Amino acid sequence: MLEITEIKNGLRNKIKVNDLSIHNWYQFVLGYPPHLVRYYIHKFNITKKCTILDPFCGTGTTPVEAAKNGYPCYGIEANPIAAFASKVKTTKEYDPDILSNYLGFIEESAIVSFNYLGLSDPKYSLFKTNTTLQPICIKHISNLSDEQKQLIPKGFICPNPLSKVLLIKAILKMIEDETIRNFFMLALASLIVKVAGNIGFGPEIYRKKPKGDIAAISNFLAIAGMMIDDIENSSIEKQVTILSGDSRSIDECLPKRLMGRVKCVITSPPYPNEKDYTRSTRLESVLLDYICNRHDLRNIKDNLLRSNSRTIFVTDDDEKYVHKFDRITSIANSIEDKRISLKKTSGFEKLYHKIVLHYFGGMYRHLKTLRPFLHDSCKLAYVIGDQMSFFRILIPSAELLGEIAESLGYKVDDVELWRTRSATATRMQINENVLLLSKR
């Protein structure tokens, strides 16, 4: 097993080709790679009888790697599309022959439906996937509601690709078996992000040149076919459990039977910055009906760690948990003083100092409610980056989180440098660290 220092900085956060299987089905751009999970499982001497937890599991890097290597694991995620992806990726009971049969059904149904509705599909080449199932013809495309249209940022998808995505979704909804239907819905989510949408990540989501049309059928079949190939060539050794919930309240997420049993935590919470994580997944969340109106969006944000101004609400009170931490309050005050001196008056900028307080207050709640579930020998790894998003004032995130952890009865074993990365505004190299904790 390589030491972190033996991996070149530019490669540390890149997924290796041999690790793409299953992980690549649907990925969150800001995630960490599978080899980081393996590194800390090895470093912590975790056996296959030990329960692993990822309380901010995103699209499932830790749970998938645990499942592929036979470790019992729980993941918690508040963003529903990300939680859905983690569940689909870690499902054990897929039969590739049955999935191939359904893929043939989807292909033939898409051809019939596209022809009936007069939709051409450029560059379509018949995959000739055999099926014993009778194809169906979708004769009407149910459009998005006005509320859903308003939730998608302008220009994120063009009319023709949108119609094709909605038509394929209608075909998938006709599959009665939920496990099989969910498998192909994730393939559709991947199609939306990689092919249908006019979106890119750098790491902020941004709008790209409009795509007037796409080869929807060919690309969907290629994505789903790749996923089926992964199942044939990679095995999920252990079924893991993915839970939807707010990781600031672990006691409301994990079953009580896990108290004192978790021996390893490998995770990466959101960082305090201005990245709206719901915007990064907004297109597929709306198109797959995880967000149907602003009330749905608000409910999702209510369960998120307060890491950006778009998740701060007037009723929030997480800041009260960190008033005793002088370094945190000092940084927050410095940010507000800088805002005033620069005469910045936007509503977002006025919240910057609040983000710092609410963010670390939320992490205080997280670590406090997590502790009863940890085994006395538990080891924890938190991947967390320093930040300079708020008027270029440095937030040493790992150090501050370590102070909070020590106040709650944890021991800071080390702060390991994972990599350096370029700050968006200043191009300065800032640290992304791994905070190593143990239960004291």
N, C-alpha and C positions, 0 to 999 in steps of 0.2 A: 504494500500500500504506500503510495507516494505521500510524502509530506507536502503540505500546502506550498511551502517555499520552493519545492521542486517543480511546480507548475508555473509556467510563464504567466505574468499578470494578465495579459490580454486574452489568455485561454481559460482562466480559472472559472469564468462564469458562462463559458460556451458549452453547450451540450455536445458530447462526443457522438460520432456517427453510430457507434455500437450501442448507444443508449437511446436512440430515437424511438425504438419500438415501444408502442403504447403511449409513452410520454408525448409523442408528436401528434397524437390525435387532435388535441386542442390545447394550446399553450397560452399562458399569460406572459406577456412580453417582459414583465419585471421579475420573473421567477428566478430561482437558483437552479443549478444543474444537478442531475442525479448523482454525479460522482462526489458532490459535497455530502450528500446523505450517507453514502457508503463510507466516506472518510470518517465521519463522526460516529457511525455505528461501530466501526473498527476501533477508533480511538477510545470509545467508552466501554469496549469489551462487552457489547450487548449480545446476549444469547437469544436463540429463537424461542425461548420461553418468556422473554421480557416484552412487556407491552410498550409500544412506542406511541407517542402522541404528537400530532401537529395541530396546534390550536388556531393557526391561521393558514389553512392548508391550500387555499387558492385552487388551482387546477390539478393539484394532487401529486406534486413531485415526491414528497416524503411518503404518502400512502402507497403510491404506485411502486416505488422502489422497495418499500417494506413488503408489499404483496408479492412482488416478483421474487423476493429472496426469502419468503417464508416467515416473516415476522408479524405477530399480531399488532394491529395498529388502529388508532382512532384519528379521524381528522374532523376539524370543525371549520366551517366557512359560512360567512354571512351573506356573500354575494350569491344569489341562487343559481345563476348560469355556471359559475365556477364550481359550486357544490355539485351541481348536476354532472359536470364534466368529470369530477373526481369519482363520483359514484359509478358512472359508466366505465371509466378506465379500470376500476378495481373490482368489477363484477367477475366472478369466477366461472359461472355456469354457461358460458357461450359455447355453442356448437358451430364450428366453421361451415359444416355442410348445410345446416339449417339456415345460417346467415346467407350463404351463397344462393340458396334457393329463393330467399326473400329478396336478395339483390336482383335476381332475374325478374322477379315480380315487379319490383320498382322500375327497372329498366323498361320492361314492356308496357307497364302502365303509363310511364312518362311519355313514351313514344306515341301511344294511342291518344293520350290527353293533349299533348302538344299539337298533334295533327288536328284534333277536333277543334281546338281553339285557335288554330292558324298561327301557332308559334313556331318559327323556324329556330333551329339550334345549330349555329355555325360550328363547323369542324366536328360534328358528331360522327363517330364511327361505332358501328355495332359491336358491343363487347361479346355478344352471343353467350350470355350467362344463362344456362339452362334453368328452367323452373317448372315445378309441377303445379304452381298456383295460377289461378285464373286472373289475368290482368283486369284492372278496372279503368274506367274512363271518367276523369274529372271534367265535368261540363261547365263548371263555373268557378272562378277564382274569388274567394272571399278576400276582399281588400282589408287593409288596416283601418281601424277607426280613426276619426279625426284626432282624438287624443294621442293615439300611438304615433301618428304622423308628426305631431308637434314635438314628441319626445326624441325623435331621431334628428341629430344635428343636420343642418342644411347641407345637401350635397353628398351625404354619406353613401347613398345608393341611388341608381338611376331607375326609371320606370320599368324597362324591359327585364333587367336582372331581378328586380323586386318581384315582378309577376311570376318569373320562373321559380324563384325561391318559394313563394307562397303556393305555387302549384305542386312542387315536390313535397312541401310540408303537408298539403291536403292528402297526397297519396300515402305518406307515412302515417298519418292519423288513422288510416283505414286498417293498419296492422293491429290486431287485437292483443297480441302478446306484448306486455309492457316492456319487458327486458329487451326484446328484439326491436320494438319501436324506439326505445331510448337510444339504443346503439346507433341506429341510422339517423336519429335526430342530432346526435353529436356530430356525425359526419356532415349533416346539413349546416350545423353551426360553423364547422371548419370551412365549408364552402363559402358561407357568408363572409367570413373574415378574410380568407385567402384569395377568393375569386370574385364574388359578387359585389362586395362593397368597394367604395372608392376611398379606402382608408389605409394608412400606414402608421408605423410606430417608430419613434426615434429619440427617447422612449415615449414622449408624449404622443397621443393619437392625433393624427392630422388628416386633412382631406387631400386626396390625390386627384390626378386627372380623371374626369368622368369616363366610365365605361358604358357606352351606349348599349352594348349587348355582351353576352358571355356564352360560352359553350357549357351550359348548365349540366346537361345529362352526362357528357363525357367526363367532366371534372368531378361530378358527384360520384360516378362509378369508380373513378380512379382513387378518390379519397376513401370511399367505403371498402373498395377492394384491397387497398393497402392495409386498412384496419383488420380485415379478415385474414390477410397474410400474416400480420403480427400475431394474431391468436394462434395460428397454426405453428408459428415458429418460436413464440414466447409463451411461457406459462405463468399464470397467476397461482402461486403456491398457497397463498393464504388469503381468504376473504377478509377484507378490512371493513371498518364501519365509518361511514361519512355522515356527519351530523350537521344540520343547518342551525346556526345560532350565533349569538353575540359573545365573543371570547373575552369580553370584559366581565362576564358572569359565567365562569366555567361551571359553577355549581348548578346552573340552570341548563347546561348542555350535556354534561357527562352523567351516565347512570351512577347511582350511589354505590353500586357494587365495585366500582373502580377505585374507590377511596383507598389510598395507600398502595396502589398496585402499579402505577405508571413508573417505569424505570428509565425512560429516555424521552426527551423532548427535543425535536429538531424542527425549527420553524423560522419564519421571517415575517414579522408583523409589518404593516404599512409603515413608511417613514413619514416624519412630519415635513410636509412640503405642499405644493399646490396641485398635486396630481389627483384628479377626481377619478377614482377607480371605477365608479359606476359609468362614467363616460367612456372609459376604455373598452367596456363590454356592452355599451348601450345598444348598438345596432343588432347584434344577435339576441340580446335580452328582449328587445321589443318584438323582433320578427318571430321569435319562438314563444312569445306570450308570457314571458316571465315578468315583463313590465307592460301593463295594459293602460295605465293612467298615472297621473302624478301622485296619487295616493299610494300606489304600489312602489313608486320610486322613493317616496318619503319613508315608507316602512323599511325598505332596504337600508337607506341611509341611517335610520334610527338605530340599526343594529351594528353599525360600523364603528370602529375606532375613529375618533375625531382627528384625522390626519390632514385635513384640508378645509378651506373656508366653506366649501359647498356642503359639508356635513356638520357644520356648527349651527345649532338652533338655540333660540332664546331660553328654552327650558333646560339646557344642558348645565350640569353642575359638577362634572368630573374634575374641574380645576381645584375644587376644595380639598382634594386628596394630596395636593403637592405644595400647599402654602408653606409647609415647614422645610421644604428643600430650597435652600438659599440660591444654589447655582441655577436651578430651573427658573425661579422667580426673577433672578437677576437677568438672565438671558431674555425672558419675556419682556421685562422692563426696558432692556436695551433696544429691543425690536420696536417697541412702541415709541421710545424716545427718538429713534432714527426716523420713524415714519413722520413724526411731528416736525423734526428738523428739515426733512425733505419736502414737507408740505404735501404729503400724499393723503388724499381724502376719499378714495373710493371705498365702497362698503367692504370689498374683499380685503383691502390693505388694512383697514381698521380692525380686522379679525386676526391678523397675523400673530400678534402676541397671545391672543386667546387660544389659537391652535396649539401653541407650545404647552400651555397650561392644561388644556383639555386632553391633549395627546398623552402626556406623561401621567396625568390623572387617570386616564383610561388604562394605561399599562400598569399603574399601581393596582387598580381593581383587578386586572387580569392576573397578576402575580399573586395577589392575596387569595383570590378564589381558587387558583390553581393548586396552591401548596398542599391542601388536605388530600389531594388525589395522588401525590407523589410518594413513591417508596422512599424509605430513608436513604437508600443508596442511589437515588435518581441523579442522572446527569442531564444538563440542559444546554442546548446550543441555540442562541438567537442571532440570526443573520440580520444586522441592522447597520444602516449607513449613516455617517455624519451628513449634515445638511447645511446648505448656505442659501436656501430658497427665499428667506425673508430678509431683504435688504442686505444680503451678503454677510449676515452675522452668523458665525459658526455655531452650530448645535452639535456638540459631541455626543451623539445619541447613545452609543454603547456605554460610555462612562456614566451618563446620567441615569440610564436604566439600571446600571450596576449599583448605583447609590440607592435607588428605590428598592432593588432586590435585597440588599443588605439590611435595610430597615425592616424588611418583612421576614427575616430569618433565613435568607439564602446566603451562600458563600460565593463570592466572585473568585473563580479558579484562575481565570485568565481572560484577556481580551486579545484575540488573535486577528491579525490583519488578513482579511480574505482577499481583497484586491484594492487598488486605487482606481478611481474613475473621474472623468472630467466633469466639473460642475457646469451646468447648462449656461448660466449667465456669465461666469468669470473665466471658464476654461481652466480653472485651477484644479489640481489633482486633490481629491478628498478621499478619505478612507471609507471603505465598507468593511466592517469588522464582524467577527463572531464573538459574542459575549458568552463565555462559558460559566455556568452556574452549577452549584450542587445544593442539595437540601441540607441545611445545617441543623 
